[in-house]
C-alpha cells in the first residue's frame, strides 16, 4: 500500500480506498454476474474534463465500449435532461441497461490533498482546479457572494461556484477542506444526475459515484466509492456498495 493510500485512509476514515484497476475488474465481474454485459449495457461518464481523468474513463471503456459524456467542469452533468435523454435513446435495444459512472476528483502529492504532480510540469499543480477555484473565489469574499445570472462565457465555473457556496460553511469547518470539497462536488454530481432521470425510466440503471484521487504520474490512481447500486425498472433503488467493498477487500 502506498504512502498516499495510507494518507487517504486517515483523511477519509471509514471509506474504502481502492486502486482503480482493482475497482474496474471487481465491478465488471460483479455486474456481469447480474446480467450486465457490453452487448446490453451503455456506459455514460460524468467526470471533470481534466486530462488526468481520461485513463480512469478508458479503464471502463476498455470493457464496456465507448462512453456517452454527460459532464463539464468538476464532473457536473451539464448536458441536462436533454443530454441524458440522448444517452438513453442510444441504449441497446435488446435487454437494454445503463451504467453511469460519476465522480469528483482531487489530487494528492506526498500526502497533501489537492496538490498534484503532472507529467512534464516541474511546478505543483492543483486538482480539481475548478472546485478549488470556486472555493478560493468564496474565500476571497468570506463566503459572502451574491450570485447573479451566470455569463455564457464562463457558465460552468459560475455554476460550480454556486454548488460549493451551498456547502461553504461545512467545508470551512471540516478537518480537511479538500476532502470535504471533493465529497461535496461528488454528491452534487450524483444529485444532478438523479434530477435528470425521466419519470418513465423503466430500465435497470446502475450508478457508481465517488471521488477519484489522482496520484503521482508513476502511480496508479485510487478511487473512494460513495455510492454503488441500481435503480430498478419499478423505480426502487438497491445499494450494492457493501457487497462491492467486500469483494475488493
Steps between C-alpha positions, in 0.01 A plus 500: 500500500647836401554791738233695313249220555587492870453876519161470331381243753570755773343789308189297408447283811268207448510528120646240266804614301525282191758488219321584176570175317384295799180705503439457128569127495289438811211709372507338158489152650224595744280652230549219252377253763184712517440493126677819392735469204638717216225384263207616714652783706589853392763681705475869590762701686463821696849622590704817481663556158846523661731274301613317815158332510509348154687184598226428753235544233692278258531224758120466492470546124752224436235254624163673448577682176485867411333721758246781477639816661259678734721754669700819502714672764536318833301207358164677524265352234437820306338315208177517699180307440533530122846348510392217726206428272743478209712252700189297577399494134835339407451206737511150344155391385514144637490481882637856514668619820689808620829536686577853622842566652532839669753660730680807619878491503781624721876486474740371761873563519714377787187454708369853437148496358432749220860507376596312185815422308424505127708350223744745342439763769757589766265712709231354723154520346152481654205265451212542472591843364139601446383405850805654666458820297138519614607463863769766460247739348276451802795536739579837345160628610480284815210314347291814459431482129186609320445279196362667192414328174799302379673648192504294184878521471560345845169334577632170631747647748230734626275202566779309677553801726128500585520131593802553724339810655207293629741294714762770561456514878519122532816492287671768709410324826623159383823333606622494139356755258614315187344174619171668584504697175548186291213326680274804460564508126458124460164509676392797287591306186280208605216725618497675164502168316203377701309819419550428129343154504173486308202393709422221255849348518426127501837335445757376752740788569821454698670798661858515630595825671801603704826689514781427255840576652765596246837382631859538382562451124669163563235375744157349446209727579269416790123510536281559804151364426213684666203350315462179299164350423214455260177679423257224405242545221225547761685799645628331816868525583738243643848566636777260403782702658571273796505193272750666266722607789493145639606360163787748474608440858 
